[in-house]
């Protein structure tokens, strides 16, 4: 039966488990009703298709008939793809942290009471035999079921305390005073205390990119001339770009580094990381001296995306596995002799010095490419000019890339997720605009068109699709990120239709997600399935806080459309988050851009005229970066404009520019030189 249930899923992760001997159910009313009617606890297993340890536990336990027999006899077993159901993942990861007193991860293994799906025991990976202080999974299954039968009263008492703790997490305390700029400077100071001044990043191993933190530091450093914040952002970006977390042959970043040097990654590649990093590297290039390294990162990331991750229909696929041929990293690592056989002597000499093949192996007896020295040093040591070294490195890369393309490829999760696509659309639109790459903009627009065709039903969004089949109520992140992506897209290519879409989505976001009593936005909509808890997350994790992005986008929607309701909702959300933000600023950096926008509205530049006449303005925007500025070039013949934009008239044969901050606009100007010098950083 589980084969029929999971094979028809749009989730590749669920399909991977369809042939297990475990009688898996997807999360559905039928499974929940079965657990209740048979008074069986629910074994909830949450993971995702690119997850290495999910594959390990599946092979060791879920594919094992003896283990499956115990699971089927004692539990109703439910499999969930955390990428399709982030609502369930957020709830039960938080519950794991409360129950186990430590952070969770994937696979997440949670045991729920059948009456109300409250978790009473939680863990992550469990081995088939006892090791590293963990019980065997089979023993655990028997012990948990016995506790469920014999200790119901204690479990019910614990469940009550857990539900109370979950509700308190999202409670809104009374703020002392009004929002002010203190958390911005405090967050920078707190992050400086965690900064790895040698290798970049924060803390020790493992190291994650944290793009939203780096964006905050970059923009804060530029706005306030804080050289330390700017240095933290740029050193981290440089270290990641040269480290092994970056795929030096094929482009794109892996999810995190297992060491403090950014050398050896956990090899899975996620769309959401790469979308954010593409935006960030483009912004860093535009704002900090146009470093060639940052441009190269953008070029290779965009190439990887269009080559490996864009569906024929236009949307972007979700992820690539860490594993291939049953081994983590197998697709990416090299034997030294193999590299030497593929390159000529000069190519090998410079490539080995650059990427460490002249050193001991760094990954299980093989080499994973990590930059050890720069081209100028190589040129000096082997007495070649730097341009020749760069040419040899480029030809070596091409040869090794071509050889690697013949290997067995990692699995690809071909779900198309609204929120992750929106992050990548924003990344491609930002980089396409900054580097004036029409092919990148075309790619972003194809993905946006896919979402608007398949993931929008009226004013409602759907969260996920595969092969054009979309389903699942969208979440806060889907709405907020998509509006944000639309703003990036229409800065590169104006579309009144896209703006109208953003306005409709913003209205629905407020209507369906706002906490009417306290302000801020729930993760799930008013008409979503009722779950054991309704989260209202304001902190960041691997993706930006949905509340933070909503605050930013609603502020921009208000400025563009003149509708104060958008700004009012953003202000209510910021006030609701203020106690947590004031208490621990560094843990809520996704809210800080919205806070800055409330205290000091960013520049909004409206250009009216023929795009063919805008070269001088594009040059100004290209070379005079301003953190947080949004600039929209609206053709004279554009229709369907809100009154605030329609009132900003243009003239044939030139550009008329209106610079606004909040609700205040300066008199129009006709040349970039007429703008105040304060525009340059």
C-alpha positions as CSV (number, residue, x, y, z in Angstrom):
1,X,0.0,0.0,0.0
2,X,2.8,2.5,0.8
3,X,4.1,2.0,-2.7
4,X,0.8,3.4,-4.1
5,X,0.7,6.2,-1.5
6,X,4.3,7.5,-2.1
7,X,4.9,6.7,-5.7
8,X,2.2,9.2,-6.7
9,X,3.8,12.0,-4.6
10,X,5.3,15.1,-6.2
11,X,8.2,14.7,-3.7
12,X,11.2,12.8,-4.9
13,X,12.1,12.2,-1.2
14,X,8.8,10.4,-0.6
15,X,9.2,8.5,-3.9
16,X,12.6,7.3,-2.7
17,X,10.9,5.5,0.2
18,X,8.0,4.1,-1.8
19,X,9.5,0.6,-2.1
20,X,10.6,0.3,1.5
21,X,9.1,-2.6,3.5
22,X,7.8,0.1,5.9
23,X,4.1,0.8,5.5
24,X,4.7,4.5,5.0
25,X,1.9,7.1,4.8
26,X,2.3,10.7,3.7
27,X,1.0,13.3,6.1
28,X,-2.7,13.2,5.4
29,X,-6.1,13.0,7.2
30,X,-6.4,9.3,6.6
31,X,-3.1,8.5,8.3
32,X,-3.9,10.7,11.3
33,X,-7.4,9.1,11.6
34,X,-5.9,5.6,11.4
35,X,-3.5,6.3,14.3
36,X,-6.4,7.7,16.4
37,X,-8.7,4.8,15.6
38,X,-6.1,2.1,16.4
39,X,-4.6,4.1,19.3
40,X,-1.1,3.7,17.9
41,X,1.6,6.3,18.3
42,X,2.8,8.0,15.1
43,X,6.4,7.7,14.0
44,X,7.0,10.8,12.0
45,X,10.2,10.8,9.9
46,X,11.1,14.2,8.2
47,X,13.9,14.6,5.7
48,X,14.7,15.6,2.1
49,X,16.1,14.0,-1.0
50,X,19.6,15.6,-0.9
51,X,20.2,14.7,2.8
52,X,23.1,12.3,3.2
53,X,22.2,11.0,6.7
54,X,18.6,10.5,5.5
55,X,20.0,8.1,2.9
56,X,22.1,6.4,5.5
57,X,19.2,5.8,7.9
58,X,17.0,4.7,5.1
59,X,19.5,2.1,4.0
60,X,20.3,0.9,7.5
61,X,16.7,0.8,8.9
62,X,13.9,1.6,6.5
63,X,15.1,-0.9,3.9
64,X,15.6,-3.6,6.5
65,X,12.6,-6.0,6.7
66,X,13.1,-6.8,10.4
67,X,13.1,-3.2,11.4
68,X,10.1,-2.5,9.1
69,X,8.2,-5.3,10.8
70,X,8.6,-3.6,14.2
71,X,7.6,-0.2,12.8
72,X,4.5,-1.6,11.0
73,X,3.4,-3.5,14.1
74,X,3.8,-0.8,16.6
75,X,3.3,2.6,14.8
76,X,1.5,4.5,12.1
77,X,4.5,5.6,10.0
78,X,4.4,9.0,8.3
79,X,7.1,10.3,5.9
80,X,7.4,14.0,5.3
81,X,9.5,16.1,2.9
82,X,10.7,19.1,4.9
83,X,10.9,21.1,1.8
84,X,7.2,20.6,0.9
85,X,6.0,20.9,4.5
86,X,8.2,23.4,6.2
87,X,5.3,24.1,8.6
88,X,5.6,20.6,10.0
89,X,9.4,20.8,10.0
90,X,9.4,24.1,11.9
91,X,7.0,22.8,14.6
92,X,8.7,19.5,15.2
93,X,12.3,20.8,15.0
94,X,11.3,23.3,17.7
95,X,9.7,20.5,19.7
96,X,12.9,18.4,19.3
97,X,14.9,21.3,20.7
98,X,12.6,21.6,23.7
99,X,12.5,17.9,24.4
100,X,16.1,16.9,23.7
101,X,17.7,20.2,24.8
102,X,19.8,20.4,21.6
103,X,19.4,21.5,18.0
104,X,17.8,19.1,15.6
105,X,18.5,18.3,12.0
106,X,17.7,15.7,9.4
107,X,16.5,13.0,9.4
108,X,14.2,14.1,12.2
109,X,12.6,11.2,14.1
110,X,9.6,12.2,16.2
111,X,7.0,10.1,18.1
112,X,3.6,11.7,18.3
113,X,0.5,10.9,20.4
114,X,-2.4,9.8,18.1
115,X,-5.1,12.1,19.5
116,X,-3.5,15.5,18.8
117,X,-0.1,14.8,17.1
118,X,1.8,16.2,20.1
119,X,5.4,15.0,20.2
120,X,6.5,13.1,23.3
121,X,9.9,11.9,22.1
122,X,12.3,13.2,19.4
123,X,15.7,12.5,18.0
124,X,17.5,12.7,14.6
125,X,19.5,9.8,13.2
126,X,19.5,6.5,15.0
127,X,21.9,3.7,14.1
128,X,20.9,0.0,13.5
129,X,23.3,-1.0,16.4
130,X,24.1,0.9,19.6
131,X,27.0,3.3,19.0
132,X,28.2,6.8,20.0
133,X,25.9,6.8,22.9
134,X,22.8,6.2,20.8
135,X,20.5,3.2,21.2
136,X,19.8,0.9,18.3
137,X,16.8,2.1,16.3
138,X,15.0,-1.3,16.9
139,X,15.5,-1.1,20.6
140,X,14.3,2.5,20.6
141,X,11.1,1.6,18.7
142,X,10.2,-1.0,21.4
143,X,11.1,1.2,24.3
144,X,9.0,4.2,23.0
145,X,6.0,2.1,22.3
146,X,6.2,0.5,25.7
147,X,6.4,4.0,27.3
148,X,3.4,5.1,25.3
149,X,1.3,2.2,26.7
150,X,2.6,2.3,30.3
151,X,3.3,6.0,31.0
152,X,0.3,7.7,29.3
153,X,-0.3,10.0,32.3
154,X,3.3,11.2,32.4
155,X,3.3,11.7,28.6
156,X,0.1,13.7,28.8
157,X,1.6,15.9,31.5
158,X,4.7,16.4,29.4
159,X,2.7,17.2,26.3
160,X,0.8,19.9,28.2
161,X,4.1,21.5,29.2
162,X,5.4,21.3,25.7
163,X,2.4,22.9,24.1
164,X,2.6,25.7,26.7
165,X,6.3,26.2,25.9
166,X,5.6,26.3,22.1
167,X,2.9,28.9,22.7
168,X,5.3,31.1,24.8
169,X,7.9,31.1,22.0
170,X,5.7,33.2,19.9
171,X,4.1,35.3,22.6
172,X,4.5,39.1,22.1
173,X,5.9,40.9,25.1
174,X,5.3,44.5,25.7
175,X,8.1,46.5,24.2
176,X,10.0,49.0,26.2
177,X,10.1,52.2,24.2
178,X,9.8,52.5,20.4
179,X,12.0,50.8,17.8
180,X,15.4,52.6,17.5
181,X,18.7,52.0,15.8
182,X,20.4,50.4,18.8
183,X,20.0,46.8,17.6
184,X,21.8,47.6,14.4
185,X,25.0,48.7,16.1
186,X,24.6,46.0,18.7
187,X,24.2,43.2,16.2
188,X,27.4,44.3,14.4
189,X,29.3,44.2,17.7
190,X,27.8,40.8,18.7
191,X,28.8,39.4,15.3
192,X,32.3,40.8,15.6
193,X,32.7,38.8,18.8
194,X,31.9,35.6,17.0
195,X,33.9,36.4,13.8
196,X,36.7,34.2,12.7
197,X,39.2,36.9,11.8
198,X,41.5,34.4,9.9
199,X,39.1,32.5,7.7
200,X,35.9,34.5,7.8
201,X,32.6,33.2,9.0
202,X,31.3,32.9,12.5
203,X,32.3,30.4,15.1
204,X,34.1,27.2,14.4
205,X,33.2,24.1,12.4
206,X,30.8,23.4,10.9
207,X,30.5,26.7,9.0
208,X,27.4,27.9,7.2
209,X,27.3,30.8,4.7
210,X,24.6,32.8,6.5
211,X,24.0,35.1,3.5
212,X,21.4,37.3,5.4
213,X,24.0,38.0,8.1
214,X,26.6,38.9,5.5
215,X,24.2,41.2,3.7
216,X,23.5,43.0,6.9
217,X,27.2,43.5,7.6
218,X,27.9,44.7,4.1
219,X,25.1,47.2,4.1
220,X,25.7,48.4,7.6
221,X,29.4,48.8,6.8
222,X,28.6,50.9,3.7
223,X,25.8,53.1,5.3
224,X,27.7,53.9,8.6
225,X,31.2,53.7,7.2
226,X,31.8,50.8,9.6
227,X,35.0,49.3,8.2
228,X,34.9,46.3,10.6
229,X,31.5,45.2,9.5
230,X,32.4,45.6,5.8
231,X,35.6,43.7,6.4
232,X,33.7,40.8,8.1
233,X,31.4,40.5,5.1
234,X,34.1,40.8,2.4
235,X,36.6,38.4,4.1
236,X,33.9,35.8,4.5
237,X,32.8,36.2,0.9
238,X,36.4,35.9,-0.3
239,X,37.1,32.8,1.8
240,X,34.0,31.0,0.6
241,X,34.8,31.9,-3.0
242,X,38.3,30.5,-2.8
243,X,37.3,27.6,-0.5
244,X,36.1,24.1,-1.3
245,X,32.5,25.0,-0.4
246,X,32.5,26.7,-3.9
247,X,32.6,24.3,-6.8
248,X,35.6,25.6,-8.8
249,X,34.8,23.5,-11.9
250,X,31.1,23.6,-12.3
251,X,30.0,26.6,-10.2
252,X,27.5,26.8,-7.3
253,X,28.0,26.5,-3.5
254,X,27.5,23.5,-1.3
255,X,25.4,23.8,1.8
256,X,28.1,24.2,4.5
257,X,31.7,23.4,5.3
258,X,32.5,20.6,7.8
259,X,35.7,22.5,8.9
260,X,36.5,26.0,9.8
261,X,38.6,26.6,6.7
262,X,35.7,26.4,4.2
263,X,37.7,23.5,2.7
264,X,35.6,20.3,2.8
265,X,31.9,20.8,2.2
266,X,28.8,18.7,2.9
267,X,28.5,18.2,-0.8
268,X,24.7,18.8,-1.4
269,X,23.9,22.0,-3.3
270,X,20.7,23.8,-2.4
271,X,18.9,26.3,-4.5
272,X,18.1,28.6,-1.6
273,X,21.8,29.1,-0.7
274,X,22.9,29.8,-4.2
275,X,20.1,32.3,-4.8
276,X,21.0,34.3,-1.8
277,X,24.7,34.1,-2.5
278,X,24.3,35.2,-6.1
279,X,22.5,38.3,-4.9
280,X,25.1,39.0,-2.3
281,X,28.2,38.6,-4.5
282,X,26.6,40.8,-7.1
283,X,25.9,43.5,-4.5
284,X,29.4,43.1,-3.0
285,X,31.0,43.5,-6.5
286,X,28.9,46.7,-7.2
287,X,29.6,48.3,-3.8
288,X,33.2,47.4,-3.0
289,X,35.6,48.0,-5.9
290,X,34.2,45.5,-8.5
291,X,36.5,42.7,-7.5
292,X,37.1,40.2,-10.3
293,X,36.7,37.2,-7.9
294,X,33.1,38.2,-7.1
295,X,32.2,38.6,-10.7
296,X,33.7,35.1,-11.5
297,X,31.6,33.6,-8.7
298,X,28.4,35.2,-10.1
299,X,29.3,34.0,-13.6
300,X,29.9,30.4,-12.6
301,X,27.0,30.2,-10.2
302,X,24.6,31.5,-13.0
303,X,26.1,29.1,-15.5
304,X,25.6,26.2,-13.1
305,X,22.0,27.2,-12.5
306,X,21.0,27.5,-16.1
307,X,22.9,24.4,-17.1
308,X,21.9,22.0,-14.3
309,X,19.0,23.5,-12.3
310,X,16.5,25.1,-14.7
311,X,13.7,22.9,-15.9
312,X,12.6,23.0,-19.5
313,X,9.3,24.7,-18.3
314,X,11.3,27.5,-16.7
315,X,11.2,26.8,-12.9
316,X,14.4,26.0,-10.9
317,X,14.9,22.6,-9.4
318,X,15.4,22.3,-5.6
319,X,18.7,20.6,-5.0
320,X,21.5,18.2,-5.9
321,X,22.4,15.3,-3.6
322,X,25.7,15.1,-1.7
323,X,26.0,11.4,-2.8
324,X,26.6,9.6,-6.1
325,X,27.5,6.0,-6.6
326,X,26.7,5.5,-2.9
327,X,29.5,7.8,-1.7
328,X,29.4,11.4,-0.4
329,X,31.3,13.8,-2.7
330,X,32.2,11.1,-5.2
331,X,31.2,13.3,-8.1
332,X,33.5,16.2,-7.0
333,X,36.8,14.7,-5.7
334,X,39.8,13.6,-7.7
335,X,42.8,11.2,-7.8
336,X,46.0,13.1,-8.4
337,X,47.1,10.7,-11.2
338,X,43.8,11.2,-13.0
339,X,44.2,14.9,-13.0
340,X,47.8,14.6,-14.2
341,X,46.6,12.3,-17.1
342,X,44.0,14.8,-18.2
343,X,46.2,17.9,-18.3
344,X,49.4,18.8,-20.0
345,X,52.5,19.4,-17.9
346,X,52.2,23.2,-17.8
347,X,48.5,23.0,-16.9
348,X,49.1,20.5,-14.2
349,X,51.9,22.5,-12.7
350,X,49.8,25.6,-12.2
351,X,46.6,23.7,-11.3
352,X,48.3,21.6,-8.7
353,X,49.8,24.6,-7.0
354,X,46.5,26.5,-7.1
355,X,44.3,23.8,-5.8
356,X,46.5,21.7,-3.5
357,X,47.3,18.7,-5.6
358,X,51.0,19.3,-4.6
359,X,50.0,18.7,-1.0
360,X,48.6,15.7,0.9
361,X,45.1,14.6,0.1
362,X,42.4,16.4,2.0
363,X,39.3,14.1,1.6
364,X,39.5,10.4,2.4
365,X,42.7,9.8,0.4
366,X,41.7,12.0,-2.5
367,X,41.7,15.7,-3.4
368,X,38.8,18.1,-3.2
369,X,39.6,21.4,-4.9
370,X,40.4,24.2,-2.5
371,X,42.4,27.3,-3.4
372,X,45.7,27.5,-1.6
373,X,47.6,30.3,-3.4
374,X,46.9,33.1,-5.8
375,X,47.9,33.4,-9.5
376,X,50.5,36.1,-8.9
377,X,52.5,33.9,-6.4
378,X,52.3,30.9,-8.8
379,X,53.6,33.1,-11.6
380,X,56.5,34.4,-9.5
381,X,57.5,30.9,-8.4
382,X,57.4,29.2,-11.8
383,X,58.6,32.4,-13.7
384,X,55.6,32.8,-16.0
385,X,53.5,36.0,-16.4
386,X,50.2,36.1,-14.5
387,X,48.1,36.1,-17.7
388,X,49.7,32.9,-18.9
389,X,49.0,31.3,-15.5
390,X,45.3,32.4,-15.7
391,X,45.1,31.0,-19.2
392,X,46.5,27.6,-18.2
393,X,44.1,27.5,-15.2
394,X,41.2,28.2,-17.4
395,X,42.1,25.5,-19.9
396,X,42.7,23.0,-17.1
397,X,39.3,23.8,-15.6
398,X,37.6,23.2,-18.9
399,X,39.3,19.8,-19.4
400,X,38.5,18.6,-15.8
401,X,35.0,19.9,-16.1
402,X,34.4,18.0,-19.3
403,X,35.8,14.8,-17.7
404,X,33.7,15.2,-14.6
405,X,30.6,15.6,-16.7
406,X,31.0,12.0,-17.8
407,X,30.7,10.7,-14.2
408,X,27.6,9.4,-12.6
409,X,25.8,12.5,-11.5
410,X,24.3,13.2,-8.0
411,X,20.6,12.9,-7.8
412,X,18.5,16.0,-8.5
413,X,15.4,16.9,-6.6
414,X,13.1,18.2,-9.4
415,X,10.5,19.8,-7.2
416,X,9.9,23.5,-7.9
417,X,9.4,25.4,-4.7
418,X,7.9,28.8,-4.7
419,X,10.0,30.3,-1.9
420,X,13.3,28.9,-3.2
421,X,12.6,29.8,-6.8
422,X,11.8,33.3,-5.6
423,X,15.2,33.6,-3.8
424,X,17.0,32.5,-7.0
425,X,14.9,34.7,-9.3
426,X,16.0,37.6,-7.1
427,X,19.6,36.4,-7.3
428,X,19.5,36.1,-11.1
429,X,17.6,39.4,-11.6
430,X,20.0,41.3,-9.3
431,X,23.2,39.8,-10.9
432,X,21.7,40.2,-14.4
433,X,21.0,43.9,-13.7
434,X,24.4,44.5,-12.1
435,X,26.4,42.8,-14.8
436,X,24.0,43.7,-17.7
437,X,23.5,40.1,-18.7
438,X,20.3,39.7,-20.6
439,X,20.6,35.9,-20.6
440,X,20.5,35.8,-16.8
441,X,17.5,38.1,-16.8
442,X,15.8,35.9,-19.4
443,X,16.4,32.9,-17.1
444,X,14.9,34.7,-14.1
445,X,11.9,35.8,-16.1
446,X,11.3,32.3,-17.4
447,X,11.2,31.1,-13.8
448,X,9.0,33.9,-12.6
449,X,6.6,33.2,-15.5
450,X,6.5,29.5,-14.5
451,X,5.5,30.4,-10.9
452,X,2.8,32.9,-12.1
453,X,1.4,30.3,-14.5
454,X,1.5,27.2,-12.3
455,X,1.7,28.3,-8.7
456,X,-0.9,31.1,-8.7
457,X,-4.6,30.5,-8.4
458,X,-6.3,33.9,-8.4
459,X,-4.7,35.7,-5.5
460,X,-3.7,32.4,-3.8
461,X,-0.2,30.9,-4.1
462,X,0.7,27.2,-4.0
463,X,3.9,26.1,-2.5
464,X,5.3,23.3,-4.7
465,X,5.0,21.6,-8.1
466,X,6.6,18.9,-10.1
467,X,6.0,18.4,-13.8
468,X,3.5,21.3,-13.8
469,X,1.4,19.7,-11.0
470,X,1.2,22.3,-8.2
471,X,-0.3,21.8,-4.7
472,X,-0.1,22.7,-1.0
473,X,-1.1,25.9,0.6
474,X,1.8,28.4,0.3
475,X,3.5,29.7,3.4
476,X,4.6,33.2,4.5
477,X,8.0,32.8,2.9
478,X,6.4,32.0,-0.4
479,X,4.5,35.2,-0.4
480,X,7.2,37.5,1.0
481,X,10.0,36.1,-1.1
482,X,8.0,36.2,-4.3
483,X,7.1,39.9,-3.8
484,X,10.7,40.6,-3.2
485,X,11.8,38.8,-6.3
486,X,9.2,40.7,-8.4
487,X,10.8,44.0,-7.1
488,X,14.2,42.9,-8.3
489,X,12.8,41.8,-11.7
490,X,11.0,45.0,-12.4
491,X,14.1,47.0,-11.6
492,X,15.7,45.3,-14.5
493,X,12.7,45.1,-16.8
494,X,9.6,47.1,-15.9
495,X,6.2,45.3,-16.0
496,X,3.0,46.8,-14.6
497,X,1.5,43.3,-14.6
498,X,4.3,42.1,-12.2
499,X,3.7,45.1,-9.9
500,X,-0.1,44.4,-9.9
501,X,0.7,40.8,-9.0
502,X,3.0,42.0,-6.1
503,X,0.2,44.2,-4.9
504,X,-2.3,41.4,-4.9
505,X,0.1,39.1,-3.1
506,X,0.8,41.7,-0.5
507,X,-2.9,42.3,0.2
508,X,-3.4,38.5,0.6
509,X,-0.3,38.2,2.8
510,X,-1.8,40.7,5.3
511,X,-5.3,39.2,5.1
512,X,-4.2,35.6,5.5
513,X,-1.1,35.7,7.7
514,X,-1.2,38.7,10.0
515,X,-1.6,38.2,13.7
516,X,-4.5,40.6,14.1
517,X,-4.2,40.8,17.9
518,X,-0.4,41.3,18.2
519,X,1.0,42.2,14.8
520,X,3.5,40.2,12.8
521,X,2.9,37.3,10.5
522,X,2.2,33.6,11.1
523,X,4.0,31.0,9.0
524,X,0.8,29.5,7.8
525,X,-2.4,31.1,6.5
526,X,-5.7,31.5,8.2
527,X,-7.2,28.7,6.1
528,X,-4.3,26.3,6.5
529,X,-4.7,22.9,8.1
530,X,-4.9,23.1,11.9
531,X,-1.7,21.8,13.4
532,X,-0.5,21.3,17.0
533,X,1.1,24.8,16.9
534,X,1.0,27.8,14.6
535,X,4.5,29.3,14.4
536,X,5.2,32.9,14.0
537,X,9.0,32.8,13.3
538,X,11.0,36.0,13.4
539,X,14.5,34.6,13.6
540,X,16.6,33.6,10.6
541,X,17.8,30.2,9.8
542,X,19.3,29.1,6.4
543,X,16.7,31.3,4.7
544,X,15.7,34.9,5.7
545,X,13.0,35.4,8.3
546,X,9.7,35.5,6.5
547,X,8.6,38.3,8.8
548,X,11.8,40.3,8.0
549,X,11.3,40.0,4.2
550,X,7.6,40.8,4.6
551,X,8.4,44.0,6.5
552,X,10.8,45.1,3.7
553,X,8.5,44.3,0.9
554,X,5.5,45.8,2.4
555,X,7.4,49.0,3.0
556,X,8.4,49.1,-0.7
557,X,4.8,48.2,-1.8
558,X,3.6,51.2,0.2
559,X,6.1,53.5,-1.3
560,X,5.4,52.3,-4.9
561,X,1.6,52.2,-4.7
562,X,0.9,55.0,-2.1
563,X,-1.2,52.5,0.0
564,X,-0.5,53.2,3.7
565,X,-2.1,49.9,4.7
566,X,1.1,48.1,3.6
567,X,3.3,50.3,5.6
568,X,1.1,50.0,8.7
569,X,1.2,46.2,8.6
570,X,5.0,46.4,8.3
571,X,5.2,48.7,11.3
572,X,2.9,46.5,13.4
573,X,5.1,43.5,12.6
574,X,8.2,45.3,13.6
575,X,6.7,46.5,16.8
576,X,5.7,42.9,17.6
577,X,9.2,41.7,16.9
578,X,10.8,44.5,18.8
579,X,11.3,42.8,22.2
580,X,13.1,39.9,20.7
581,X,15.1,42.1,18.3
582,X,16.2,44.4,21.1
583,X,17.1,41.4,23.3
584,X,19.2,39.4,20.8
585,X,19.9,41.6,17.7
586,X,22.4,39.2,16.1
587,X,19.9,36.4,16.0
588,X,17.3,38.5,14.1
589,X,19.4,40.3,11.5
590,X,16.7,39.6,8.9
591,X,14.6,42.2,10.7
592,X,17.3,44.8,10.7
593,X,16.8,46.0,7.1
594,X,13.2,46.5,7.8
595,X,14.1,48.4,11.0
596,X,16.5,50.6,9.0
597,X,13.7,51.2,6.5
598,X,11.4,52.3,9.2
599,X,13.9,54.7,10.8
600,X,15.5,56.0,7.6
601,X,13.6,55.0,4.5
602,X,15.8,53.9,1.7
603,X,16.0,55.8,-1.6
604,X,13.4,55.0,-4.2
605,X,14.3,56.3,-7.7
606,X,11.6,56.5,-10.3
607,X,12.8,57.0,-13.8
608,X,10.3,57.9,-16.5
609,X,11.2,57.9,-20.2
610,X,12.3,55.7,-23.1
611,X,14.7,53.0,-21.9
612,X,16.8,53.7,-25.0
613,X,17.6,57.1,-23.5
614,X,18.7,55.8,-20.0
615,X,22.3,54.9,-20.7
616,X,23.7,57.7,-18.5
617,X,21.3,56.7,-15.7
618,X,22.3,53.1,-15.9
619,X,25.9,54.1,-15.8
620,X,25.3,56.1,-12.6
621,X,23.4,53.2,-11.0
622,X,26.2,50.9,-12.1
623,X,29.0,52.9,-10.5
624,X,27.3,54.8,-7.7
625,X,26.0,52.0,-5.5
626,X,23.7,53.0,-2.5
627,X,22.7,50.3,0.0
628,X,19.0,49.5,-0.1
629,X,18.2,51.8,-3.0
630,X,15.6,50.5,-5.5
631,X,15.4,52.1,-9.0
632,X,12.6,51.5,-11.4
633,X,12.8,52.6,-15.1
634,X,9.2,53.0,-16.2
635,X,8.5,53.6,-20.0
636,X,6.3,56.5,-21.0
637,X,3.8,54.1,-22.5
638,X,3.4,51.9,-19.4
639,X,-0.2,51.4,-18.4
640,X,-1.9,50.1,-15.3
641,X,0.3,52.2,-13.0
642,X,-0.9,53.1,-9.5
643,X,-1.7,56.8,-9.1
644,X,1.5,57.5,-7.3
645,X,3.6,56.4,-10.3
646,X,1.3,57.6,-13.0
647,X,1.6,61.1,-11.5
648,X,5.4,61.0,-12.1
649,X,5.5,62.2,-15.7
650,X,8.2,61.8,-18.2
651,X,9.2,63.5,-21.4
652,X,10.0,62.1,-24.9
653,X,13.7,62.2,-25.7
654,X,15.1,62.0,-22.2
655,X,14.7,60.6,-18.7
656,X,12.9,62.4,-15.8
657,X,14.0,61.1,-12.4
658,X,12.1,61.4,-9.1
659,X,14.0,60.6,-5.9
660,X,11.8,59.7,-2.9
661,X,12.3,58.5,0.6
662,X,9.2,57.2,2.3
663,X,6.3,59.5,1.4
664,X,8.6,62.5,0.5
665,X,9.8,63.1,-3.1
666,X,12.3,65.7,-4.3
667,X,11.6,67.8,-7.4
668,X,12.3,65.9,-10.6
669,X,15.7,66.1,-12.3
670,X,16.8,65.3,-15.9
671,X,20.5,64.3,-15.5
672,X,22.3,62.1,-13.0
673,X,24.6,65.1,-12.1
674,X,21.6,66.9,-10.6
675,X,21.2,64.4,-7.9
676,X,22.8,65.1,-4.5
677,X,26.4,63.8,-4.1
678,X,25.1,61.8,-1.1
679,X,24.1,59.1,-3.6
680,X,27.6,57.7,-3.7
681,X,28.8,55.6,-0.8
